[in-house]
Amino acid sequence: MEGIERKIMGKIHKHVTDLGIAAYVLMHGYKVIGKQGRSVYFEMDESEGDSFERLALDYLSSDYHRFDSCLMSIKKIGEYMPNK
């Protein structure tokens, strides 16, 4: 989703800045090699680059994305208790 960082001996490094996408692709077997700021870096064979990109896009229509969105919404709710 955010491009190839570098190519080393048949391996490529890609990064994503969305924590939900990072967790989703990690769950699907991609190897995390580091984190810097908001970027999470992954290493893969060159042949896996397109699959990584598709998976990152698939996240947007997955139940995991819906769960993540609901979680973020709940975090934004202020203190409130209804009257009994």
N, C-alpha and C positions, 0 to 999 in steps of 0.2 A: 504494500500500500504506500510505503514511503520511500521505496527505491533500494537499489543495491548499494551497500556501503563500500564493500571492497571484495575483490576476488583473490583467493589464495589457494593455489594448488587444487583446483577443481571444486573448491568450496566457496560459497558466497555468504556474505553477512548482510542481513536485512534488519531493519528496526521498525518498531511501531511505538507510538506515543500514547495510545489508548490502553489503559490497564486491562479493560475487559477483553479487547482483542488479544493482548499478550497472553492472558490466562487461557483464552479459547484455543489459540494455536499451540500453547504449551500442553494442554490437555490432549491435543491431537498428535503429540509425539515430536514436535520440533524442539531443538535444544537451545536453551537460553545460555548465552555466553557472557552476558554482562548487562549492566544498567548504568546509564549516565543521565542525570537529571530525570526527565520524564520519559526518556527513550529506553526501551527494552530491546536488546540486540539478540538475534538468533543466527545460528550457523546451520547451513544445509548444503547438500550437493547442488551443483548448478542445475541439474535436472529437476529439482524440487521447487525451484523459484516460482514457477507459474502456479503450482499447487498451493504454495504458501499464500500467494496473492488471492487466489480463489477462496481459500479458507477464511482469510481475513474479511473478505466481502460477505461470505456466507454467514459470518457472525451477526451481521446486521439484521438478518431475518430469522435468527435462531431464538429459541426460548431463553438461552443464556443472556442474550442482549436484553430481552424483556425483563428478566430477573434483575440484571444490573441496573436498568432504568428505574425499576421499582425501588430498588435499594437506595439509589441516589435520591429519589423523591422522598423517601421516608427520612433520610438524613436531614432534609431541608425543613421538615415539619418542626414548628416551634413547640414549646411546652404547652400542653393543653390536656385537660381532663374534663369530660362532660359532667354536668350536674347529674346527680342521681335522683 
